[in-house]
Amino acid sequence: MLSQTVLLGLLTAGWSAAQTAFVQTSAPQISATQPSAAQSVAASPGALPLGTGSLSTGPLGTPPGVGPDPAQGSAASSPATSPIEALISALKRSWLAEARGEAVLELVFPPSTTPLRRARALPRLTAVAALIRRNFVVTVGAATETVAGRAALRYTLTPRNAHAARWTIWTDQKWKVPLAYQERMPGGSLARRAELTTVDPALTKLTATASVPLSGSPALKKILFAALPGLKLPAGFEPLSAQVRTDAAGTTSTEVLLTDGLNLLALVVSPRPVQAASGVAVRRLKGQAVWLVGNLPQGTLESALAGIQRLNLQAVSNLPSRPGTSGAPAASDQ
């Protein structure tokens, strides 16, 4: 029986893989950027364990060290730029340059053996522009706030699906890149957060380019439904990518990441059984198991799988995939 810890580690690894790209649905592919080898050596965003315990968080949606900046005026966007478009622009810009310094990362869900970590930069968010526009209401604070000593704009992303997690993202007012973010469960409890506590005097430019595949593909969705007849995707979620993973025992599983624009779910087809648990729904079908893992109510996860009566293994093999191995991701990617 596969343990819940291993399964949630698989989901976290999937999140890590998804964080390698900012994905748009307006073109077949876009050009994204990664740090050069020299930059990675000089200022690696690798994380160092902080140990156990819990960071105190401020009022709902406010990380420690973030507060109003009375010296700044209104944070209202330009009349020509809506809050949602300004935020998407900042997320895109984070692939051209990023703020570096000292960052604190906290991961509550999925559970981690080292929930608190330090890094040189924020893990990039998996962001699908068209789905953010469709699934979230985005507002910007009326006044600037201070993050790591810099003036920042606070964007609040409220999901149209009341069961999905909500987000708060702080972007640098001048540099227009993220400085902090939080994911909170519908009830308000923290799921994860990342915050720069100090920043270098200038942005680090990212020069190496990589091709980012189109996500939210109707073709991928069609194959997924053929593979799992009766599957009902949670409201707002679409397929993002598919990946084949092989564990230490040589068992091969297929993992499909689903997204509503920011939140991620992992849908896994595997011969390895897993125990149902909070955040993990399971359906067993003649020697195969289908798991759905993520930050949604248990009933919502179970309802998504309830209609699946059979598994089309031929269609599963047709899912476009890239090879991978299951295991814990780098700390800075959590």
Protein Blocks (a to p, Z undefined) as FASTA:
>chain_A
ZZfklmmmmmmmmmmmmmmpccdfkbfbdcdddddfklmmmmccbdcdebecddddddeh
iaghiacdfkbccfbdcfklcfklmmmmmmmmmmmbccddddddddfbdcdfblbccdfb
dcdddddfklmmmmpccdddfbdcdeehiacdddddddfblkbccddddddfklopafbd
cdddfkopafbdcddfbdcfbdcddfbdcddddehilklmmmmmmmmghiacdehiacfb
dcddddfkopacddddddehjaccdddddfbdcdddehiacddeehiacddddjddfklm
mmmmmmpmbdcfklmmmpccddddeddddfklZZ
